[in-house]
Amino acid sequence: MLEAYLQQGRIEAGVDEAGRGPLAGPVYAAAVILPQRFGEDEETRALAECLNDSKQLTERKRELLRPQIEALAWAWGVGSCSAKEIDEINILNASIKAMHRALDQCVQRLGGKHIDCVLVDGNRFKPWRDIDFQTIVKGDGKMMSIAAASILAKTHHDEYLRKAAARFPQYGWDRNKGYPTRAHREAIKLFGTCEEHRQTFQLLPNQLTLF
């Protein structure tokens, strides 16, 4: 199993993002605070044993774990930045902004309690509310709270793209989730772009830049 806490006795919020690579749609982030002694009791042990980097889980497994995480976490939050925001501030800054929004939601559910530390997947972050933070490379495969956040971020991201596919069915987002598959790029070539596309991304293979 992954580690439940970096340091026992602290309120730690695990944070991760999903959707940095797609050509369309928002980037999502989630923050999760697990209860003390998570994984040590019967109620949380089964979930603890299943937590892992969302990319290592099937879509069906992620969808099954999402309501369990939302029910058993002490607090959680999900934030996003739209394609327009991504174009305005770039994908790295948008990813961090989505993380901050997720933390804002998470802390609202804490009932006034104080987060001691933010654990961030990867190696890039910006301070949030002057709270201590630690970046952890491949943290979604090491810490349970980050793994739980990766699952929430991924499932909320994919849910948005499935709904967006109903408005723009020509791009196949219900299948490719906005990622740069050959079919997605062929659709862009045929139909052009829409409001959900990230115009600062390389939407077609031979495209140099739009700006």
C-alpha positions in Angstrom: 0.0 0.0 0.0 1.0 3.6 -0.4 1.8 5.8 2.6 -1.2 7.4 4.3 0.7 10.4 5.7 4.1 12.1 5.2 4.1 13.0 8.9 1.6 11.6 11.4 -0.4 14.1 13.4 -0.6 16.8 10.7 -3.6 17.7 8.5 -2.1 17.0 5.1 -3.9 17.8 1.8 -2.8 15.8 -1.2 -3.1 17.6 -4.5 -2.9 16.5 -8.1 -4.1 17.6 -11.5 -5.6 15.9 -14.7 -5.9 17.2 -18.2 -2.6 19.0 -18.9 -2.1 17.2 -22.2 -5.5 17.5 -24.0 -6.1 19.9 -26.9 -9.5 20.9 -25.5 -11.4 21.4 -22.3 -10.4 22.6 -18.8 -7.5 21.4 -16.7 -8.8 19.9 -13.4 -7.2 19.5 -10.0 -8.3 17.9 -6.8 -7.3 18.2 -3.1 -8.0 15.4 -0.6 -7.5 15.3 3.2 -7.8 11.7 4.5 -9.0 11.1 8.1 -6.6 10.2 10.8 -5.7 6.5 11.0 -6.9 6.1 7.4 -6.6 2.4 6.4 -6.4 1.1 9.9 -10.1 0.4 10.4 -12.4 -1.8 8.4 -14.3 1.0 6.8 -11.3 2.6 5.2 -8.9 -0.4 4.7 -10.5 -1.6 1.5 -10.3 1.9 -0.1 -6.7 2.3 1.1 -5.6 -0.9 -0.5 -7.1 0.3 -3.9 -5.6 3.8 -4.0 -2.9 4.3 -6.7 -1.9 6.7 -9.5 -5.1 7.2 -11.5 -3.2 6.3 -14.7 -2.6 2.8 -13.3 -6.3 2.2 -12.9 -9.0 1.4 -15.4 -11.7 3.9 -16.1 -14.2 1.6 -14.5 -12.1 1.3 -11.3 -11.6 5.1 -11.1 -15.4 5.6 -11.4 -16.0 3.1 -8.6 -13.4 4.7 -6.3 -14.6 8.3 -6.8 -17.8 8.1 -4.6 -15.9 6.1 -2.0 -13.2 8.8 -1.8 -15.7 11.6 -1.7 -17.6 9.8 1.1 -14.7 8.7 3.3 -12.3 11.7 2.9 -12.2 14.1 5.8 -12.5 16.9 3.2 -12.0 17.2 -0.6 -12.3 19.8 -3.3 -12.1 20.0 -7.1 -11.1 23.0 -9.1 -10.6 23.8 -12.8 -9.3 26.3 -15.3 -11.0 26.8 -18.6 -9.4 26.5 -22.0 -9.6 30.4 -22.2 -7.7 30.7 -19.0 -5.1 28.2 -20.2 -4.6 30.3 -23.3 -4.2 33.4 -21.2 -1.8 32.2 -18.5 -0.3 29.0 -19.9 -1.0 25.4 -18.9 1.5 25.3 -16.0 0.0 28.4 -14.3 -3.5 27.2 -15.0 -2.8 23.8 -13.5 -1.5 25.5 -10.3 -4.5 27.9 -10.2 -6.8 24.9 -10.5 -5.0 23.3 -7.5 -5.4 26.5 -5.5 -9.2 26.5 -6.3 -9.4 22.8 -5.3 -7.7 23.7 -2.0 -10.1 26.6 -1.4 -13.0 24.2 -1.8 -11.3 21.6 0.4 -10.7 24.0 3.3 -14.3 25.1 3.3 -15.3 21.6 4.2 -12.9 21.5 7.1 -15.2 23.6 9.3 -12.5 26.2 10.2 -9.7 23.7 10.9 -6.2 24.5 9.6 -4.3 22.6 6.9 -0.8 22.0 8.1 0.8 21.0 4.8 0.0 20.6 1.1 1.5 17.5 -0.6 1.7 18.2 -4.4 2.3 15.6 -7.1 5.3 16.6 -9.3 7.9 19.3 -8.8 6.1 22.6 -9.5 3.8 24.6 -7.3 3.2 28.1 -6.0 2.4 29.0 -2.3 -1.2 28.8 -1.3 -2.3 30.9 1.7 1.2 30.8 3.2 0.7 27.1 4.0 3.8 24.8 4.0 3.9 22.6 0.9 6.1 19.8 -0.4 6.3 18.7 -4.0 6.7 14.9 -4.5 7.8 13.5 -7.9 5.5 10.6 -8.8 3.6 11.4 -5.5 0.4 9.8 -6.9 2.2 6.5 -6.6 3.6 7.1 -3.1 1.0 9.0 -1.0 -2.6 7.9 -0.6 -3.9 11.5 -0.4 -2.3 12.4 -3.7 -3.5 9.2 -5.3 -7.0 10.0 -4.1 -6.7 13.5 -5.5 -5.5 12.1 -8.9 -8.5 9.9 -9.1 -10.9 12.7 -8.4 -9.2 15.1 -10.8 -9.2 12.5 -13.6 -12.9 11.4 -13.1 -14.1 15.0 -12.9 -12.1 16.0 -15.9 -13.4 13.1 -18.0 -17.0 13.7 -16.9 -16.7 17.3 -18.2 -15.4 16.1 -21.6 -18.1 13.5 -21.9 -20.7 16.2 -21.4 -18.9 18.5 -23.8 -19.0 15.8 -26.4 -22.8 16.1 -26.5 -22.4 19.7 -27.6 -19.6 19.0 -30.0 -20.0 15.4 -31.1 -17.7 15.7 -34.1 -14.5 15.6 -32.0 -15.2 12.3 -30.3 -14.4 13.6 -26.8 -16.5 10.9 -25.2 -13.8 8.5 -26.5 -10.5 10.6 -26.6 -11.3 12.9 -23.6 -9.8 15.8 -25.7 -6.3 14.2 -26.1 -4.5 14.6 -29.4 -5.5 11.4 -31.0 -5.3 11.0 -34.8 -9.1 11.1 -35.0 -9.4 14.2 -32.9 -6.8 16.0 -35.1 -8.6 14.9 -38.2 -11.8 16.3 -36.9 -10.1 19.6 -36.2 -8.8 19.6 -39.7 -12.2 18.9 -41.1 -14.5 21.0 -38.8 -12.1 23.6 -37.4 -11.9 24.5 -33.7 -14.6 25.4 -31.2 -14.7 27.3 -27.9 -13.4 24.4 -25.9 -10.1 24.1 -27.9 -6.9 25.5 -26.4 -5.8 27.8 -29.1 -2.2 28.1 -27.8 -1.7 24.4 -28.2 -0.4 22.7 -31.3 -3.8 21.5 -32.6 -2.5 20.1 -35.9 0.8 18.3 -36.5 2.1 20.9 -39.0 1.0 23.9 -37.0 3.8 26.1 -35.7 1.8 28.6 -33.6 -1.3 30.6 -33.7 0.2 33.6 -32.0 
